[in-house]
Amino acid sequence: MKIYNSFGPNPRAMRMFLAEKGITVPMREVDLLAGENRRPPYTDRNPGGQLPALELDNGQTIGETVAIFEYLEEKHPKPALIGSTAEDRAETRQWQRRVELNITEHVYSGFRYAEGFDLFKNRMPVFPEAAPSLKALARKRMEWLDGLIAGRDWIVPNRFTIADIILFCCMDFASGVGQTIPASAGNLQAWAKRVAARPSASSSLHPASGQLKMRG
C-alpha cells in the first residue's frame, strides 16, 4: 500500500489525517506543478488525475481524498476522525459536505481561475471572469459557517474530524493566495488558530511550501 503524494492542500489533508491517526504509509512523490499527475503513467492508475491517491496491495487505486479517509478509518478506527457510531459518521459527513460544497470548492475554483490561471489553463476548463464571484461567494459562506460554529471548538460539535482537516488545509493554502477568512468571521478565525496549534498542522506541510511561498 502506498500514497501518491505531492504539494497541495488535498495531499496535505491526507498527511494531516495520517498524522492524527498515527499511521505511517509509504509515499511516492508526484510532481503536481509539472503536471505529472495529468498524464500517463499516473492517469493509468487514477484517471481523475488528482492527488493524493492510495494504491492498495492488490493494485487497486482509490483516487478521491474522502474515499481514502473512509477506507483508512475502517482499517484504523481509532482515533475516530469520521465517527465511531453510525450517528457520528452521518454527522461528520453532513458537515464535511457543507464545508466542501459551500466553501472549499469555491475557494479552489477562484484560485484556479485567477492566481492559478497559468498553471491550470492547459489542464482543465478555466473561467477567469467567474473568479471574483466565486471568491465573493466563498467569503459569504465563511460568514455563514462562522455563525453556525459559535460556541464550539470544532466544525462538528465536540469532535475534531475530517471536516476540520479539509477546511483548515483549504483555508491555510488560500491565505497565501489572496483568500483569507473575513475579519467579520471571528469564530472561524479562532477555529483556524486552534487547528493550526495541533502538531499535525505543522508536520503535514510539504517541504516545498517555503520555496513556493504557498501553504500546501
Secondary structure, DSSP 8 states (H G I E B T S, - for coil): -EEEE-SSHHHHHHHHHHHHHT----EEE--TTTTGGGSTTHHHH-TT--S-EEE-TTS-EE--HHHHHHHHHHHS-SS-SS-SSHHHHHHHHHHHHHHIIIIIHHHHHHHHTTTTHHHHTTTS---GGGHHHHHHHHHHHHHHHHHHTTT-SSSBTTB--HHHHHHHHHHHHHTTTT----TT-HHHHHHHHHHHTSHHHHHTS-TTHHHHTS--
